[in-house]
Amino acid sequence: MPDALVHLKGIEKHFNGKVALAKAELALKQGEILGLVGDNGAGKSTMLKILSGVLKKDAGEIFIKGQAVRINSPVHSRGLGIEMVYQDLSLCGSLNAWENIFLGRYQTRSIFKTPAAYLDKREMVRKTVEVMASLGIRRLDAGAPVRNLSGGEQQAVAICRCLLFHPRVILLDEPTASMALREREKVLELVRDLKERGRSIIMVTHNLEELFMVADRAAVFKEGRSIWQGSLDGMKPDDVARMMFVGKA
């Protein structure tokens, strides 16, 4: 795909001899939401983890704006403008929102020109409130432990954490899993807002209704292979479900 922002081509991954991905392909255009769907074990999360640098591919190529790249770690992926929000969110329940957002990258300041550095809590709280407000989140208590927050609020914290790196590509792995309807709607609104702000998004989902609500295009994986990718215009959820479970006709 010549106009792709991100293009993974011929990707293979094996775990102890078991095939997780077999010459799989995925292409993401600038400023779009690409829905990635497939049955359990289809290789969706594995594909995202390869792009995010958590896993290393066994074969295949990755292109960013047409240039071949090697992604060896999450730090390298982040340097390319890619951030991932995992299904388990990877939040620490006993810490509050701003502590989770800045975990591992706390901001510091010096006092009276001494060499000692102190946590700049005020600045971190300010930036947390700022990034939340930029997404229309104004009622979430940045000082409350995240375990006391709803599922949608925790998802918002995870998304805000990745936004501090100013990514151009955001990978979302089942962002609405196990959420009530109202919470799902809030998270999907966040996803739409991210697109409006110029981010390109790959969203793994099992919910085909959500897929048609937010995605511009979709990619279908089956048993580690990419069997279809294209626009959802003129299609119905049943068409996608048929490919997921039966395969491309």
C-alpha positions in Angstrom: 0.0 0.0 0.0 2.0 3.0 -1.3 0.1 5.6 0.9 0.5 3.7 4.2 1.9 5.4 7.2 2.7 2.0 8.7 3.0 -1.2 6.7 3.8 -4.7 8.2 4.5 -7.2 5.4 5.1 -10.9 5.5 5.3 -11.0 9.3 6.0 -14.4 10.9 6.1 -15.3 14.6 6.4 -18.7 16.3 6.2 -19.7 19.9 7.8 -23.1 20.8 7.1 -24.3 17.3 3.5 -23.0 17.2 2.7 -20.6 14.5 1.2 -17.3 15.8 1.6 -15.3 12.6 2.2 -16.6 9.1 3.1 -14.1 6.4 0.6 -11.6 8.0 0.2 -8.2 6.6 -1.3 -5.0 8.0 -1.3 -1.4 6.6 -2.4 1.8 8.4 -3.1 5.0 6.6 -2.5 8.5 8.0 -5.3 9.8 10.2 -7.5 6.7 10.1 -8.9 4.2 12.6 -8.1 0.6 11.4 -10.1 -2.1 13.2 -8.2 -5.4 13.6 -10.6 -8.3 14.2 -10.4 -12.1 14.3 -11.2 -15.1 16.5 -9.2 -15.9 19.7 -5.7 -16.9 18.7 -5.8 -15.2 15.3 -2.6 -13.3 16.0 -4.1 -9.8 16.5 -2.4 -8.9 19.8 0.9 -10.6 18.6 0.9 -8.3 15.6 0.5 -5.2 17.7 3.2 -6.3 20.2 5.6 -6.7 17.3 4.9 -3.2 16.1 5.2 -1.9 19.7 8.6 -3.6 20.2 7.4 -6.0 22.9 8.0 -9.0 20.7 10.5 -9.5 17.9 9.3 -10.8 14.6 10.9 -14.0 13.2 10.5 -12.8 9.6 9.0 -10.1 7.5 9.4 -6.3 7.1 8.1 -3.2 8.8 7.8 0.1 6.9 7.2 3.6 8.4 6.3 6.1 5.6 7.8 3.7 3.1 11.1 3.4 4.9 12.1 0.0 6.2 12.7 -0.1 10.0 13.8 -2.6 12.6 11.9 -2.4 15.9 13.9 -4.0 18.7 12.3 -2.6 21.8 9.4 -0.5 23.1 11.8 2.4 23.5 12.7 2.1 19.8 9.0 1.9 18.8 8.2 5.0 20.9 11.0 6.8 19.2 9.2 6.1 15.9 6.1 7.7 17.3 4.2 4.5 18.2 2.5 3.9 21.5 0.4 1.0 22.7 -2.3 0.8 25.3 -2.5 -2.9 26.5 -5.7 -4.7 27.3 -4.8 -5.0 31.0 -3.9 -1.3 30.9 -0.7 -2.0 32.9 -1.8 0.4 35.7 -0.8 0.3 39.4 -4.0 0.3 41.3 -2.6 1.8 44.5 -1.2 4.8 42.7 -3.3 7.8 41.5 -3.7 9.0 38.0 -0.8 11.3 37.7 1.6 8.8 39.4 0.5 6.2 36.8 0.9 8.6 33.9 4.4 9.6 34.9 5.5 6.2 36.3 9.1 5.5 35.3 9.6 9.0 33.9 9.0 11.3 36.9 9.8 14.9 36.4 12.2 16.5 38.8 13.5 19.9 39.8 16.4 21.3 41.8 16.0 23.6 44.8 18.3 26.5 45.5 20.7 25.3 42.8 21.6 22.2 44.7 22.6 19.0 42.8 19.8 17.1 44.5 16.7 16.5 42.5 13.2 16.5 43.9 10.0 15.2 42.3 8.1 18.1 40.7 4.6 16.9 41.8 3.0 20.2 41.0 4.2 20.1 37.4 3.2 16.5 36.9 -0.3 17.1 38.3 -0.6 20.2 36.0 0.3 18.2 32.9 -2.0 15.4 33.9 -4.9 17.7 34.2 -3.9 19.4 31.0 -3.7 16.2 28.9 -7.0 15.0 30.4 -8.7 18.3 29.6 -7.4 18.1 26.0 -9.5 14.9 25.7 -12.5 16.4 27.3 -11.9 14.6 30.7 -12.5 17.2 33.4 -14.3 15.3 36.2 -11.7 12.6 36.9 -9.8 13.1 40.2 -6.1 13.0 39.3 -5.3 12.3 42.9 -7.5 9.3 43.4 -6.1 5.7 43.4 -6.9 4.3 40.0 -8.3 1.1 41.5 -11.2 3.3 42.7 -11.9 4.5 39.1 -14.4 3.0 36.7 -13.2 0.9 33.8 -13.7 3.8 31.4 -11.8 6.2 33.6 -8.9 3.7 33.9 -8.8 3.4 30.1 -8.7 7.2 29.9 -5.7 7.3 32.3 -3.9 4.7 30.1 -4.5 6.7 27.0 -3.4 9.9 28.6 -0.2 8.2 29.7 0.7 7.4 26.1 -0.3 10.8 24.8 2.6 12.4 26.9 5.0 10.9 24.3 3.1 12.7 21.5 2.6 9.6 19.4 1.4 9.7 15.8 0.3 6.0 15.9 -1.7 4.6 18.8 -2.3 0.8 19.2 -5.4 -0.1 21.3 -5.8 -3.7 22.4 -9.5 -4.4 23.3 -10.0 -0.9 24.8 -13.6 -1.6 25.8 -13.3 -5.2 27.1 -15.6 -6.0 30.0 -17.1 -2.5 30.2 -20.8 -1.6 30.6 -22.5 0.1 27.6 -22.1 3.7 29.0 -18.4 3.2 29.7 -17.8 1.7 26.2 -19.5 4.7 24.6 -17.1 7.1 26.6 -14.0 5.2 25.5 -15.2 5.0 21.8 -15.7 8.8 22.0 -12.1 9.1 23.2 -11.0 7.0 20.2 -12.8 9.3 17.8 -11.4 12.3 19.4 -7.8 10.9 19.0 -8.5 10.6 15.3 -9.8 14.1 15.1 -6.5 15.3 16.7 -4.5 13.7 13.9 -3.6 10.3 15.4 -3.6 7.1 13.4 -5.1 4.2 15.3 -5.1 0.4 15.2 -7.8 -1.0 17.4 -8.2 -4.6 18.2 -11.8 -5.5 19.0 -14.1 -8.5 19.2 -17.2 -6.2 19.1 -18.2 -5.9 15.5 -20.8 -3.2 16.4 -18.0 -1.1 17.8 -15.9 -1.8 14.7 -18.6 -0.3 12.5 -19.1 2.6 14.9 -15.6 4.0 14.8 -13.4 2.3 12.2 -12.7 3.6 8.7 -11.3 0.3 7.5 -10.8 -3.2 8.9 -8.3 -6.0 8.7 -9.4 -9.6 9.4 -7.0 -12.2 10.8 -7.6 -15.9 10.9 -5.2 -18.5 12.4 -2.3 -16.2 12.1 -2.9 -15.0 8.6 -4.3 -11.8 7.3 -7.2 -12.8 5.0 -8.8 -9.5 4.2 -8.2 -5.7 4.6 -10.4 -2.9 3.2 -13.1 -0.3 3.6 -16.2 -1.1 5.6 -18.4 0.9 3.2 -21.3 -1.2 2.0 -20.5 -4.0 4.4 -22.4 -5.4 7.4 -21.2 -7.0 10.6 -22.3 -10.4 9.3 -19.9 -10.0 6.3 -17.0 -9.5 8.7 -18.1 -12.3 11.0 -18.2 -14.7 8.1 -14.6 -14.0 7.2 -13.5 -14.2 10.8 -15.0 -17.7 11.4 -15.2 -19.2 7.9 -12.4 -17.5 6.0 -12.4 -15.5 2.8 -14.7 -16.9 0.2 
